[in-house]
Amino acid sequence: MDRQAKTVTIKGHQLVCPICDGKAFWERETLMNTAGATFLGFEWANKVAANYICNDCGYVYWFIH
């Protein structure tokens, strides 16, 4: 897995880790599974969240697309 840490800006604000004050994050997407969609086999219909993970301590920010 290629984890290139970078600075991230959301709506004009640079992300800063609230735990360690880190300013470098790597990104992944996470499927926001719900019990009903999983039970019915519709996982693909769930929302997707962008995660920004602090490169220093691992704190995770979640933003829903």
N, C-alpha and C positions, 0 to 999 in steps of 0.2 A: 504494500500500500504506500503510495506516494503522499507524504504529509509535508507539504511546503507551507511553513508558517509565514504569515504576512499580516500587515496592519489591516484593520477592517473599519470601514466607515458606514454607519447606518443613519440615514436622514441627516447628514451633515455632522454627526457626532462620532469621534473615534472611539472604538471599544477599548475599555481598560478593564482588566480583571479586578473585581472587587476583593479578591483574596490576596493576590500578590502584586498588584499594580502592573502586571505584564501587559505588553502591547502587541504581542505576536500571537496569532491564532491560526489554526488549521481548520478546514471546513469539511463537513460531511452532511448528508441529508438523512433524515430519519422518517420513516413512515409512522404516522400517528394512529396505530391500530385501536379499534374499538371492539368490544366483545361481540356486539351484534353483527358487524361486518365480517369479523373473523368466523363466527358461527355459521354465517350464510355463505362463506367463501368469496366475499367481496372485498378482500383486503386492498385491492387496487383502487377502490373508491374512497379510501381514507385520505385525509389531508397529509401533506408533506411539510416537515419543518426543516429549516436550515439550522445546523448546529455550528457554533464557532467555539472551538476548544482551545483554552489557553495552553500555549506551548510550554510554559514553565510549570504550572501546577495542575493542569487538567480540568479546571473549572469549565463548565459548559453553559453557554448561552443558547437559548432556543428562540427561533423566530418562525412563525407559521407563514407559509407562502400564501 
